[in-house]
Structures are given as C-alpha cells and as structure tokens.
Amino acid sequence: MNLNLEGRVALVCGASKGMGLACAQALAQHGAKVLMVARDPSALDAAMKTIADTGGLVAGYVGDVQHPDVAQLSVDRCKELWGTVDILVNNAGGPPMGSLLELDSSAWESAIQTNLLSIVRFCKAVVPEMKAKSWGRIVSITSTLAKEPSPAMVLSATTRAGVAAFSKALAIELAEFNISVNVICPGGVLTDRLVSLLHARAEREKRDYKDILLESQGSIPAKRFAHPQEIADVILFLASESGAYVNGVSLSVDGALTRAYS
C-alpha cells in the first residue's frame, strides 16, 4: 500500500519516547518531515538523532503541551521550517493514578490542561490552514479508559472521554474539507508510562510488581502488551490518503481488551 506521505509535514507531540517517538519514526520513514515536540531537551535531542541517523528529516521544539502558548509556538516553528502542517499527532503523558477523594484540584487542573485542553489548542492552531488547502489529518492518542473507566484512573478516564467527544464534533465540522479527526485508544503498551503505572499499582495494593505485570498481561485476550510501533502503524494509515474516509472514530487498539464497545 502506498501511503503517499512523501513530502507531508507532521507535528508530533510527546515525541521523545514511547508511542510519540514510534509515530515520529514511522512518519519520517515514509517520507514525512516531522517536527517533534517534547519537554526534555536531552531526550528530544537523542530521539531526533535516532531518526536523523536513518535518513529521516526531523526538527525539534522543546515545550510542555500543558502550557497554553506551546501549541501555537510549535505550529509557527513548523511553518517556519516547512511552510505548513499537514498531519497533527496529539500525544501526552497521562495523569497519575488516584480516585476522586485522593486527588486535589491542582491534579485535576494539570490533567485537564495536559490531556484535554492541549489537544483543543493544537487543533485550533492547525485547522485554519488545513481548511484553506482542503487537506489535513488529526490523530489524538488517548486510552481505552475513555471507553471503560477505572475509579483509580479517574483523571485519565475523564479527560480522555472529553477528547473523544471533542474529536467527534470536530470531525463532523471538518469532514467536507477533506480533514479527518480520529482518536486512537491504546490498551497496555510497553512504554515507560505503563511500567510506572504498574509499579504504582503494586505499591497501592502492596503486591509484588511481577505479579501485577503477569496479571495485567493475562487480562488481555491477546495475552501481551502492544509495542509502540503497533500504535504507530495504525496512525500511519489514518494519516495517509488510504485512510481518508475513516473519520470521527475512537478506535481501540488493545488486543481485544475493550469489552463494552469498540
């Protein structure tokens, strides 16, 4: 399948590791120019070098997506370099574990800024030009928690569900302009974030980390966690010409974990 990404310009958030890095690598591998946004300068430099060493065309922008000005500044930087943004991949680290009574207002504010309002701001920054040229792809990475919430992950569940509703509304608004807006809902993916959550759960439940790990894998029908590249492969398709008619969906990529609906 020809994805026709040669020469496209992509902006990937949270791109220094995990799923964000895998997406940046995959897009660059298929000929896209990629602006990688991340908080940690050293991690970002290392990630860019990894891609550049394999022939990918990348640049970086250091910033935390929860800060209100980072979205427009990142988009402006992308335009300075390559004139446009064709593909936006929204991705950010998830909020901490905790149930309602364990979380204070600052935790809620941080989660909403990082995992919901950042996506609103990045979309607002790229949509006008996408409309003008009648071409755009927006993909936001969230979680299966948006579909099957957990009390201990209420911050993530709440903000991710907000992204799903926002993205569906935006997809309906923009579909006539050849702009797709989709959400990827991964289950367990082998990233630093997953490892930290499993350690946090082990500590909360006063259990051994290895037992929690095996139990978590066993709860997945596929009996394994996903690799970041498997999430990136789905995003590649949605960002391509071939994926143009897939629009307004929240797609579970989770080894059949989500049971309520897909």
C-alpha positions as CSV (number, residue, x, y, z in Angstrom):
1,M,0.0,0.0,0.0
2,N,1.3,3.4,-1.0
3,L,0.7,5.8,1.9
4,N,1.6,8.9,-0.1
5,L,3.3,10.6,2.8
6,E,6.3,11.8,0.9
7,G,6.7,15.5,1.5
8,R,3.9,15.8,4.0
9,V,4.7,17.8,7.2
10,A,3.8,16.3,10.5
11,L,3.8,17.7,14.0
12,V,4.1,15.0,16.8
13,C,3.6,15.8,20.4
14,G,5.3,13.8,23.2
15,A,7.7,12.7,20.6
16,S,10.9,11.9,22.6
17,K,9.8,8.4,23.7
18,G,7.1,5.7,23.7
19,M,4.3,6.0,21.3
20,G,5.1,9.5,20.2
21,L,8.6,8.5,19.2
22,A,7.4,5.5,17.3
23,C,4.9,7.7,15.4
24,A,7.7,10.2,14.6
25,Q,9.9,7.4,13.4
26,A,7.2,5.8,11.2
27,L,6.2,9.1,9.6
28,A,9.8,10.1,8.8
29,Q,10.5,6.6,7.5
30,H,7.6,7.1,5.0
31,G,8.9,10.4,3.8
32,A,7.2,13.0,6.0
33,K,9.1,15.9,7.5
34,V,8.5,15.8,11.3
35,L,8.6,18.4,14.0
36,M,9.0,16.6,17.3
37,V,7.6,18.3,20.4
38,A,8.8,17.2,23.9
39,R,9.6,18.6,27.3
40,D,13.1,17.2,27.9
41,P,15.8,18.7,25.7
42,S,18.2,15.9,26.1
43,A,15.7,13.2,25.4
44,L,14.4,15.1,22.4
45,D,17.9,15.5,21.0
46,A,18.6,11.8,21.4
47,A,15.3,10.9,19.7
48,M,15.9,13.3,16.8
49,K,19.4,11.8,16.3
50,T,17.9,8.3,16.2
51,I,15.6,9.3,13.3
52,A,18.1,11.5,11.5
53,D,20.7,8.7,11.6
54,T,18.3,6.6,9.5
55,G,17.7,9.3,6.9
56,G,14.6,10.9,8.4
57,L,14.1,14.7,8.2
58,V,13.2,16.0,11.7
59,A,13.4,19.0,13.8
60,G,12.5,19.6,17.5
61,Y,10.7,22.1,19.7
62,V,11.1,22.0,23.4
63,G,7.9,22.7,25.3
64,D,5.3,21.3,27.7
65,V,1.9,20.9,25.9
66,Q,0.0,21.9,29.1
67,H,1.3,25.5,28.7
68,P,-1.1,27.5,26.7
69,D,1.4,29.1,24.3
70,V,3.2,25.9,23.3
71,A,0.6,24.8,20.7
72,Q,0.8,28.0,18.6
73,L,4.6,28.3,19.0
74,S,5.1,24.7,17.9
75,V,2.9,25.2,14.8
76,D,4.7,28.5,14.0
77,R,8.0,26.7,14.2
78,C,6.8,24.0,11.8
79,K,5.6,26.6,9.3
80,E,8.9,28.5,9.5
81,L,10.7,25.3,8.6
82,W,8.4,23.7,6.0
83,G,5.6,26.1,5.4
84,T,2.7,24.1,6.7
85,V,1.3,21.4,9.0
86,D,-0.5,18.5,7.2
87,I,-0.6,15.9,10.0
88,L,-1.0,16.5,13.7
89,V,-0.5,13.7,16.2
90,N,-1.6,14.7,19.7
91,N,0.1,12.8,22.4
92,A,1.0,13.5,26.1
93,G,1.9,11.6,29.2
94,G,-1.1,10.5,31.2
95,P,-2.0,11.9,34.6
96,P,-1.3,10.0,37.9
97,M,-3.4,7.3,39.5
98,G,-5.9,8.3,42.1
99,S,-9.6,8.1,42.9
100,L,-11.8,11.1,43.4
101,L,-11.1,11.7,47.1
102,E,-7.4,11.2,46.7
103,L,-6.9,14.0,44.1
104,D,-6.7,17.7,44.8
105,S,-7.8,20.5,42.5
106,S,-4.2,21.0,41.1
107,A,-4.1,17.4,39.9
108,W,-7.4,18.0,38.0
109,E,-6.2,21.3,36.6
110,S,-3.0,19.7,35.4
111,A,-4.7,16.7,33.8
112,I,-7.3,18.9,32.0
113,Q,-4.6,21.2,30.7
114,T,-2.3,18.4,29.5
115,N,-4.7,15.8,28.3
116,L,-7.7,17.8,27.0
117,L,-7.1,21.5,26.5
118,S,-3.7,20.9,24.9
119,I,-5.5,19.0,22.1
120,V,-8.1,21.7,21.7
121,R,-5.3,24.3,21.4
122,F,-3.2,22.3,18.9
123,C,-6.2,21.6,16.7
124,K,-7.2,25.3,16.8
125,A,-3.7,26.2,15.7
126,V,-3.6,23.8,12.7
127,V,-7.2,23.8,11.4
128,P,-7.4,27.1,9.6
129,E,-4.7,26.3,7.2
130,M,-5.9,22.7,6.8
131,K,-9.3,24.1,5.8
132,A,-7.7,26.5,3.4
133,K,-5.9,23.8,1.5
134,S,-8.6,21.2,1.9
135,W,-6.3,18.5,3.4
136,G,-5.5,17.5,6.9
137,R,-5.1,14.6,9.3
138,I,-5.5,14.9,13.1
139,V,-5.0,11.9,15.3
140,S,-5.1,12.0,19.1
141,I,-3.7,9.2,21.3
142,T,-5.8,8.6,24.4
143,S,-6.6,5.4,26.2
144,T,-9.2,2.6,26.5
145,L,-10.0,4.3,29.8
146,A,-12.1,6.7,27.7
147,K,-14.4,3.8,27.0
148,E,-14.1,1.7,30.1
149,P,-13.2,4.0,33.0
150,S,-11.5,2.9,36.2
151,P,-12.0,4.6,39.6
152,A,-8.3,4.6,40.2
153,M,-7.6,6.3,36.9
154,V,-10.4,8.8,37.0
155,L,-8.3,11.7,35.8
156,S,-7.3,9.9,32.6
157,A,-10.7,8.5,32.0
158,T,-12.4,11.9,32.3
159,T,-10.0,13.8,30.2
160,R,-9.7,11.1,27.5
161,A,-13.5,10.9,27.2
162,G,-13.5,14.6,26.7
163,V,-11.1,14.2,23.8
164,A,-13.4,11.7,22.2
165,A,-16.4,14.0,22.3
166,F,-14.3,17.0,21.1
167,S,-12.8,15.0,18.2
168,K,-16.1,13.6,17.0
169,A,-17.6,17.2,17.0
170,L,-14.6,18.5,15.1
171,A,-14.7,15.6,12.6
172,I,-18.3,16.4,11.7
173,E,-17.4,20.1,11.3
174,L,-14.3,19.5,9.1
175,A,-15.2,16.4,7.0
176,E,-16.3,18.4,4.0
177,F,-12.8,20.0,3.9
178,N,-11.0,16.6,3.5
179,I,-9.8,16.8,7.1
180,S,-10.1,13.7,9.3
181,V,-10.1,13.8,13.1
182,N,-9.7,10.4,14.8
183,V,-8.7,9.1,18.2
184,I,-6.6,6.0,19.0
185,C,-7.4,4.3,22.3
186,P,-4.5,2.0,23.2
187,G,-4.7,-0.6,25.9
188,G,-1.5,-1.6,27.5
189,V,1.5,-0.5,25.5
190,L,5.1,-1.3,26.5
191,T,6.2,2.2,27.5
192,D,7.8,3.9,30.5
193,R,4.4,5.2,31.4
194,L,2.9,1.7,31.6
195,V,5.8,0.5,33.8
196,S,5.3,3.4,36.2
197,L,1.6,2.7,36.4
198,L,2.2,-0.9,37.2
199,H,4.7,0.0,39.9
200,A,2.2,2.5,41.3
201,R,-0.5,-0.2,41.4
202,A,1.8,-2.7,43.1
203,E,2.6,-0.1,45.7
204,R,-1.0,0.8,46.2
205,E,-2.1,-2.8,46.6
206,K,1.1,-3.8,48.5
207,R,1.8,-6.6,46.0
208,D,4.8,-7.7,44.0
209,Y,5.4,-5.8,40.7
210,K,6.0,-9.1,38.8
211,D,2.6,-10.4,39.9
212,I,0.9,-7.3,38.8
213,L,2.7,-7.4,35.5
214,L,1.7,-11.0,34.8
215,E,-1.9,-10.4,35.9
216,S,-2.2,-7.3,33.7
217,Q,-0.9,-9.2,30.6
218,G,-3.2,-12.1,31.5
219,S,-6.2,-9.8,31.5
220,I,-5.7,-9.0,27.8
221,P,-7.2,-11.5,25.4
222,A,-4.1,-11.3,23.2
223,K,-2.1,-12.2,26.4
224,R,0.5,-9.5,25.7
225,F,1.1,-5.8,25.7
226,A,1.3,-3.8,22.4
227,H,4.6,-2.5,21.1
228,P,4.7,1.3,20.4
229,Q,5.2,0.5,16.7
230,E,1.9,-1.2,16.5
231,I,0.2,2.0,17.5
232,A,2.3,4.0,15.1
233,D,1.3,1.7,12.2
234,V,-2.4,2.4,12.8
235,I,-1.7,6.2,12.9
236,L,0.3,5.9,9.6
237,F,-2.8,4.5,7.9
238,L,-5.1,7.2,9.3
239,A,-2.6,9.9,8.2
240,S,-2.5,8.6,4.7
241,E,-4.6,9.0,1.6
242,S,-5.8,5.5,2.0
243,G,-7.3,6.3,5.4
244,A,-9.1,9.4,4.3
245,Y,-12.7,8.0,4.8
246,V,-12.1,6.8,8.3
247,N,-13.2,9.9,10.2
248,G,-14.6,10.7,13.7
249,V,-13.8,7.3,15.3
250,S,-12.4,6.4,18.6
251,L,-10.5,3.2,17.7
252,S,-9.5,0.7,20.3
253,V,-6.0,-0.8,19.6
254,D,-5.8,-3.1,22.5
255,G,-5.7,-6.8,21.7
256,A,-9.4,-7.1,22.2
257,L,-9.2,-5.8,25.8
258,T,-12.2,-3.4,25.5
259,R,-15.4,-5.3,26.0
260,A,-18.2,-2.8,26.2
261,Y,-17.9,-1.5,22.7
262,S,-15.2,-0.8,20.1
